[in-house]
């Protein structure tokens, strides 16, 4: 991962630097594998909704949040 392109490792992060790329691991059933997933977030409203979803899915063990980064950054 190119640390110079990272914006934040905190899932509950407020930024005016949009768009941002969110990356997280999406996990299968217990004992299953996790796959790296990414999504470009274009607005503050979309960021807020994504952060709510991350909180719910991390609590249930479905997702593991990784990082917010600059779009187009090699991660």
ROKEBA-546080 format. One record per atom (N, C-alpha, C): residue number from 1; residue in three letters; x, y, z. Coordinates in steps of 0.2 Angstrom, whole numbers, plus 5000, padded with zeros to 4 digits. Atoms other than C-alpha are relative to their C-alpha. Example, Ala and Ser with C-alpha at 12.3 -4.5 7.8 and 13.67 -1.06 7.14 Angstrom:
ROKEBA-546080
{pos = 1&code = Ala&xx = 5004&yy = 4994&zz = 5000}
{pos = 1&code = Ala&xx = 5062&yy = 4978&zz = 5039}
{pos = 1&code = Ala&xx = 5004&yy = 5006&zz = 5000}
{pos = 2&code = Ser&xx = 4996&yy = 4994&zz = 4999}
{pos = 2&code = Ser&xx = 5068&yy = 4995&zz = 5036}
{pos = 2&code = Ser&xx = 4996&yy = 5005&zz = 5003}
END
This chain:
ROKEBA-546080
{pos = 1&code = Unk&xx = 5004&yy = 4994&zz = 5000}
{pos = 1&code = Unk&xx = 5000&yy = 5000&zz = 5000}
{pos = 1&code = Unk&xx = 5004&yy = 5006&zz = 5000}
{pos = 2&code = Unk&xx = 4996&yy = 4994&zz = 5001}
{pos = 2&code = Unk&xx = 5007&yy = 5017&zz = 4995}
{pos = 2&code = Unk&xx = 4997&yy = 5005&zz = 5006}
{pos = 3&code = Unk&xx = 5002&yy = 4996&zz = 4994}
{pos = 3&code = Unk&xx = 5005&yy = 5027&zz = 5012}
{pos = 3&code = Unk&xx = 4999&yy = 5007&zz = 4998}
{pos = 4&code = Unk&xx = 5001&yy = 4993&zz = 5002}
{pos = 4&code = Unk&xx = 5006&yy = 5044&zz = 5003}
{pos = 4&code = Unk&xx = 4993&yy = 5001&zz = 4997}
{pos = 5&code = Unk&xx = 5007&yy = 4999&zz = 5003}
{pos = 5&code = Unk&xx = 4989&yy = 5041&zz = 4995}
{pos = 5&code = Unk&xx = 4995&yy = 4998&zz = 5005}
{pos = 6&code = Unk&xx = 5005&yy = 5001&zz = 4995}
{pos = 6&code = Unk&xx = 4980&yy = 5036&zz = 5011}
{pos = 6&code = Unk&xx = 4998&yy = 5007&zz = 5003}
{pos = 7&code = Unk&xx = 5003&yy = 4994&zz = 4997}
{pos = 7&code = Unk&xx = 4968&yy = 5049&zz = 5018}
{pos = 7&code = Unk&xx = 4999&yy = 4998&zz = 5007}
{pos = 8&code = Unk&xx = 5002&yy = 5002&zz = 4993}
{pos = 8&code = Unk&xx = 4962&yy = 5040&zz = 5034}
{pos = 8&code = Unk&xx = 4999&yy = 4992&zz = 5001}
{pos = 9&code = Unk&xx = 5002&yy = 5007&zz = 4998}
{pos = 9&code = Unk&xx = 4962&yy = 5023&zz = 5042}
{pos = 9&code = Unk&xx = 4994&yy = 4999&zz = 5005}
{pos = 10&code = Unk&xx = 5005&yy = 5000&zz = 4996}
{pos = 10&code = Unk&xx = 4948&yy = 5028&zz = 5053}
{pos = 10&code = Unk&xx = 4993&yy = 4999&zz = 4996}
{pos = 11&code = Unk&xx = 5006&yy = 5001&zz = 5004}
{pos = 11&code = Unk&xx = 4931&yy = 5022&zz = 5047}
{pos = 11&code = Unk&xx = 4995&yy = 5006&zz = 5001}
{pos = 12&code = Unk&xx = 5004&yy = 4994&zz = 4999}
{pos = 12&code = Unk&xx = 4922&yy = 5037&zz = 5055}
{pos = 12&code = Unk&xx = 5003&yy = 5006&zz = 4999}
{pos = 13&code = Unk&xx = 4995&yy = 4995&zz = 5002}
{pos = 13&code = Unk&xx = 4931&yy = 5050&zz = 5046}
{pos = 13&code = Unk&xx = 4995&yy = 5005&zz = 4996}
{pos = 14&code = Unk&xx = 5004&yy = 4995&zz = 5004}
{pos = 14&code = Unk&xx = 4923&yy = 5067&zz = 5040}
{pos = 14&code = Unk&xx = 5006&yy = 5003&zz = 4995}
{pos = 15&code = Unk&xx = 4995&yy = 4997&zz = 5004}
{pos = 15&code = Unk&xx = 4932&yy = 5074&zz = 5025}
{pos = 15&code = Unk&xx = 4996&yy = 5005&zz = 4995}
{pos = 16&code = Unk&xx = 5003&yy = 4996&zz = 5006}
{pos = 16&code = Unk&xx = 4928&yy = 5088&zz = 5012}
{pos = 16&code = Unk&xx = 5004&yy = 4998&zz = 4994}
{pos = 17&code = Unk&xx = 4996&yy = 5003&zz = 5006}
{pos = 17&code = Unk&xx = 4941&yy = 5079&zz = 5000}
{pos = 17&code = Unk&xx = 4996&yy = 4995&zz = 4997}
{pos = 18&code = Unk&xx = 5004&yy = 5005&zz = 5003}
{pos = 18&code = Unk&xx = 4929&yy = 5071&zz = 4989}
{pos = 18&code = Unk&xx = 5001&yy = 5000&zz = 4992}
{pos = 19&code = Unk&xx = 5002&yy = 5007&zz = 4998}
{pos = 19&code = Unk&xx = 4928&yy = 5059&zz = 4980}
{pos = 19&code = Unk&xx = 5006&yy = 4997&zz = 5004}
{pos = 20&code = Unk&xx = 4995&yy = 5005&zz = 4996}
{pos = 20&code = Unk&xx = 4937&yy = 5046&zz = 4991}
{pos = 20&code = Unk&xx = 4999&yy = 4993&zz = 4998}
{pos = 21&code = Unk&xx = 5001&yy = 5007&zz = 5001}
{pos = 21&code = Unk&xx = 4940&yy = 5028&zz = 4988}
{pos = 21&code = Unk&xx = 5000&yy = 4996&zz = 5007}
{pos = 22&code = Unk&xx = 5001&yy = 5004&zz = 4993}
{pos = 22&code = Unk&xx = 4934&yy = 5017&zz = 5003}
{pos = 22&code = Unk&xx = 5002&yy = 4993&zz = 4998}
{pos = 23&code = Unk&xx = 4998&yy = 5007&zz = 5001}
{pos = 23&code = Unk&xx = 4942&yy = 5000&zz = 5004}
{pos = 23&code = Unk&xx = 4999&yy = 4996&zz = 5006}
{pos = 24&code = Unk&xx = 5001&yy = 5005&zz = 4995}
{pos = 24&code = Unk&xx = 4937&yy = 4985&zz = 5015}
{pos = 24&code = Unk&xx = 5000&yy = 4993&zz = 4998}
{pos = 25&code = Unk&xx = 5000&yy = 5007&zz = 5001}
{pos = 25&code = Unk&xx = 4937&yy = 4967&zz = 5017}
{pos = 25&code = Unk&xx = 4993&yy = 4998&zz = 5001}
{pos = 26&code = Unk&xx = 5007&yy = 5003&zz = 5000}
{pos = 26&code = Unk&xx = 4920&yy = 4958&zz = 5013}
{pos = 26&code = Unk&xx = 5001&yy = 4993&zz = 5001}
{pos = 27&code = Unk&xx = 4998&yy = 5007&zz = 4998}
{pos = 27&code = Unk&xx = 4920&yy = 4942&zz = 5022}
{pos = 27&code = Unk&xx = 4994&yy = 4995&zz = 4999}
{pos = 28&code = Unk&xx = 5005&yy = 5005&zz = 5001}
{pos = 28&code = Unk&xx = 4910&yy = 4926&zz = 5019}
{pos = 28&code = Unk&xx = 4998&yy = 4997&zz = 5007}
{pos = 29&code = Unk&xx = 5002&yy = 5003&zz = 4994}
{pos = 29&code = Unk&xx = 4903&yy = 4914&zz = 5032}
{pos = 29&code = Unk&xx = 5005&yy = 4999&zz = 5005}
{pos = 30&code = Unk&xx = 4995&yy = 5001&zz = 4995}
{pos = 30&code = Unk&xx = 4912&yy = 4910&zz = 5048}
{pos = 30&code = Unk&xx = 5005&yy = 4995&zz = 4997}
{pos = 31&code = Unk&xx = 4995&yy = 5005&zz = 5002}
{pos = 31&code = Unk&xx = 4929&yy = 4902&zz = 5043}
{pos = 31&code = Unk&xx = 5001&yy = 5001&zz = 4992}
{pos = 32&code = Unk&xx = 4999&yy = 4998&zz = 5007}
{pos = 32&code = Unk&xx = 4927&yy = 4909&zz = 5025}
{pos = 32&code = Unk&xx = 5005&yy = 5005&zz = 4999}
{pos = 33&code = Unk&xx = 4995&yy = 4995&zz = 5002}
{pos = 33&code = Unk&xx = 4938&yy = 4920&zz = 5015}
{pos = 33&code = Unk&xx = 4997&yy = 5007&zz = 5000}
{pos = 34&code = Unk&xx = 5002&yy = 4994&zz = 5001}
{pos = 34&code = Unk&xx = 4938&yy = 4938&zz = 5014}
{pos = 34&code = Unk&xx = 5003&yy = 5003&zz = 4994}
{pos = 35&code = Unk&xx = 4997&yy = 4997&zz = 5006}
{pos = 35&code = Unk&xx = 4940&yy = 4948&zz = 4998}
{pos = 35&code = Unk&xx = 5000&yy = 5008&zz = 5001}
{pos = 36&code = Unk&xx = 4999&yy = 4992&zz = 5000}
{pos = 36&code = Unk&xx = 4946&yy = 4966&zz = 4996}
{pos = 36&code = Unk&xx = 4995&yy = 5003&zz = 4995}
{pos = 37&code = Unk&xx = 5006&yy = 4997&zz = 5004}
{pos = 37&code = Unk&xx = 4932&yy = 4977&zz = 4990}
{pos = 37&code = Unk&xx = 5002&yy = 5008&zz = 5000}
{pos = 38&code = Unk&xx = 4999&yy = 4992&zz = 5000}
{pos = 38&code = Unk&xx = 4933&yy = 4996&zz = 4985}
{pos = 38&code = Unk&xx = 4994&yy = 5003&zz = 4997}
{pos = 39&code = Unk&xx = 5006&yy = 4996&zz = 5003}
{pos = 39&code = Unk&xx = 4920&yy = 5009&zz = 4981}
{pos = 39&code = Unk&xx = 5002&yy = 5007&zz = 5000}
{pos = 40&code = Unk&xx = 4999&yy = 4993&zz = 5000}
{pos = 40&code = Unk&xx = 4922&yy = 5027&zz = 4976}
{pos = 40&code = Unk&xx = 4994&yy = 5004&zz = 5003}
{pos = 41&code = Unk&xx = 5005&yy = 4996&zz = 4996}
{pos = 41&code = Unk&xx = 4912&yy = 5039&zz = 4987}
{pos = 41&code = Unk&xx = 5000&yy = 5007&zz = 4997}
{pos = 42&code = Unk&xx = 5000&yy = 4994&zz = 5004}
{pos = 42&code = Unk&xx = 4907&yy = 5055&zz = 4978}
{pos = 42&code = Unk&xx = 4997&yy = 5006&zz = 5004}
{pos = 43&code = Unk&xx = 5003&yy = 4995&zz = 4996}
{pos = 43&code = Unk&xx = 4897&yy = 5065&zz = 4991}
{pos = 43&code = Unk&xx = 5000&yy = 4999&zz = 5008}
{pos = 44&code = Unk&xx = 5000&yy = 5001&zz = 4992}
{pos = 44&code = Unk&xx = 4896&yy = 5069&zz = 5010}
{pos = 44&code = Unk&xx = 4994&yy = 4995&zz = 5002}
{pos = 45&code = Unk&xx = 5006&yy = 5004&zz = 4998}
{pos = 45&code = Unk&xx = 4878&yy = 5061&zz = 5010}
{pos = 45&code = Unk&xx = 5002&yy = 4992&zz = 4999}
{pos = 46&code = Unk&xx = 4998&yy = 5007&zz = 5001}
{pos = 46&code = Unk&xx = 4885&yy = 5045&zz = 5002}
{pos = 46&code = Unk&xx = 5005&yy = 4997&zz = 5005}
{pos = 47&code = Unk&xx = 4995&yy = 5002&zz = 4995}
{pos = 47&code = Unk&xx = 4900&yy = 5045&zz = 5014}
{pos = 47&code = Unk&xx = 4997&yy = 4998&zz = 5007}
{pos = 48&code = Unk&xx = 5004&yy = 5001&zz = 4994}
{pos = 48&code = Unk&xx = 4888&yy = 5046&zz = 5029}
{pos = 48&code = Unk&xx = 4996&yy = 4993&zz = 5000}
{pos = 49&code = Unk&xx = 5004&yy = 5006&zz = 5001}
{pos = 49&code = Unk&xx = 4877&yy = 5032&zz = 5022}
{pos = 49&code = Unk&xx = 5005&yy = 4994&zz = 5001}
{pos = 50&code = Unk&xx = 4995&yy = 5006&zz = 5000}
{pos = 50&code = Unk&xx = 4893&yy = 5021&zz = 5019}
{pos = 50&code = Unk&xx = 5003&yy = 4999&zz = 5007}
{pos = 51&code = Unk&xx = 4997&yy = 5001&zz = 4993}
{pos = 51&code = Unk&xx = 4900&yy = 5024&zz = 5037}
{pos = 51&code = Unk&xx = 4994&yy = 4997&zz = 5004}
{pos = 52&code = Unk&xx = 5005&yy = 5003&zz = 4996}
{pos = 52&code = Unk&xx = 4883&yy = 5019&zz = 5044}
{pos = 52&code = Unk&xx = 5000&yy = 4992&zz = 4998}
{pos = 53&code = Unk&xx = 5000&yy = 5007&zz = 5002}
{pos = 53&code = Unk&xx = 4883&yy = 5003&zz = 5034}
{pos = 53&code = Unk&xx = 5007&yy = 4996&zz = 5002}
{pos = 54&code = Unk&xx = 4993&yy = 5004&zz = 4997}
{pos = 54&code = Unk&xx = 4902&yy = 4999&zz = 5039}
{pos = 54&code = Unk&xx = 4999&yy = 4999&zz = 5007}
{pos = 55&code = Unk&xx = 5001&yy = 5001&zz = 4993}
{pos = 55&code = Unk&xx = 4897&yy = 5001&zz = 5057}
{pos = 55&code = Unk&xx = 4995&yy = 4994&zz = 5001}
{pos = 56&code = Unk&xx = 5005&yy = 5006&zz = 4999}
{pos = 56&code = Unk&xx = 4882&yy = 4988&zz = 5055}
{pos = 56&code = Unk&xx = 5004&yy = 4994&zz = 4998}
{pos = 57&code = Unk&xx = 4997&yy = 5006&zz = 5002}
{pos = 57&code = Unk&xx = 4892&yy = 4976&zz = 5045}
{pos = 57&code = Unk&xx = 5006&yy = 4998&zz = 5003}
{pos = 58&code = Unk&xx = 4994&yy = 5002&zz = 4996}
{pos = 58&code = Unk&xx = 4908&yy = 4977&zz = 5055}
{pos = 58&code = Unk&xx = 4997&yy = 4996&zz = 5007}
{pos = 59&code = Unk&xx = 5003&yy = 5003&zz = 4994}
{pos = 59&code = Unk&xx = 4897&yy = 4973&zz = 5071}
{pos = 59&code = Unk&xx = 4998&yy = 4993&zz = 4999}
{pos = 60&code = Unk&xx = 5002&yy = 5006&zz = 5001}
{pos = 60&code = Unk&xx = 4890&yy = 4958&zz = 5062}
{pos = 60&code = Unk&xx = 5006&yy = 4995&zz = 4997}
{pos = 61&code = Unk&xx = 4995&yy = 5004&zz = 5002}
{pos = 61&code = Unk&xx = 4907&yy = 4952&zz = 5056}
{pos = 61&code = Unk&xx = 5000&yy = 4999&zz = 4992}
{pos = 62&code = Unk&xx = 5000&yy = 5001&zz = 5008}
{pos = 62&code = Unk&xx = 4903&yy = 4954&zz = 5037}
{pos = 62&code = Unk&xx = 5006&yy = 5004&zz = 4997}
{pos = 63&code = Unk&xx = 4995&yy = 4996&zz = 5003}
{pos = 63&code = Unk&xx = 4915&yy = 4968&zz = 5034}
{pos = 63&code = Unk&xx = 5006&yy = 5002&zz = 5005}
{pos = 64&code = Unk&xx = 4995&yy = 4997&zz = 4996}
{pos = 64&code = Unk&xx = 4932&yy = 4974&zz = 5040}
{pos = 64&code = Unk&xx = 5003&yy = 5006&zz = 4996}
{pos = 65&code = Unk&xx = 4998&yy = 4994&zz = 5003}
{pos = 65&code = Unk&xx = 4936&yy = 4992&zz = 5036}
{pos = 65&code = Unk&xx = 5007&yy = 5001&zz = 4999}
{pos = 66&code = Unk&xx = 4993&yy = 4999&zz = 5001}
{pos = 66&code = Unk&xx = 4953&yy = 4996&zz = 5029}
{pos = 66&code = Unk&xx = 5002&yy = 5007&zz = 5000}
{pos = 67&code = Unk&xx = 4997&yy = 4994&zz = 5002}
{pos = 67&code = Unk&xx = 4956&yy = 5013&zz = 5022}
{pos = 67&code = Unk&xx = 4995&yy = 5005&zz = 4996}
{pos = 68&code = Unk&xx = 5002&yy = 4995&zz = 5005}
{pos = 68&code = Unk&xx = 4950&yy = 5029&zz = 5014}
{pos = 68&code = Unk&xx = 5006&yy = 5003&zz = 4996}
{pos = 69&code = Unk&xx = 4994&yy = 4998&zz = 5003}
{pos = 69&code = Unk&xx = 4962&yy = 5034&zz = 5000}
{pos = 69&code = Unk&xx = 4998&yy = 5004&zz = 4994}
{pos = 70&code = Unk&xx = 5002&yy = 4996&zz = 5006}
{pos = 70&code = Unk&xx = 4963&yy = 5045&zz = 4985}
{pos = 70&code = Unk&xx = 4998&yy = 4996&zz = 4994}
{pos = 71&code = Unk&xx = 5002&yy = 5004&zz = 5005}
{pos = 71&code = Unk&xx = 4954&yy = 5038&zz = 4970}
{pos = 71&code = Unk&xx = 5006&yy = 5000&zz = 4995}
{pos = 72&code = Unk&xx = 4994&yy = 5001&zz = 5005}
{pos = 72&code = Unk&xx = 4966&yy = 5031&zz = 4957}
{pos = 72&code = Unk&xx = 5006&yy = 4998&zz = 5003}
{pos = 73&code = Unk&xx = 4994&yy = 5001&zz = 4997}
{pos = 73&code = Unk&xx = 4979&yy = 5028&zz = 4970}
{pos = 73&code = Unk&xx = 5001&yy = 4992&zz = 5000}
{pos = 74&code = Unk&xx = 4998&yy = 5007&zz = 5000}
{pos = 74&code = Unk&xx = 4988&yy = 5011&zz = 4968}
{pos = 74&code = Unk&xx = 5000&yy = 4998&zz = 5007}
{pos = 75&code = Unk&xx = 5000&yy = 5003&zz = 4993}
{pos = 75&code = Unk&xx = 4984&yy = 5001&zz = 4984}
{pos = 75&code = Unk&xx = 5001&yy = 4993&zz = 5000}
END
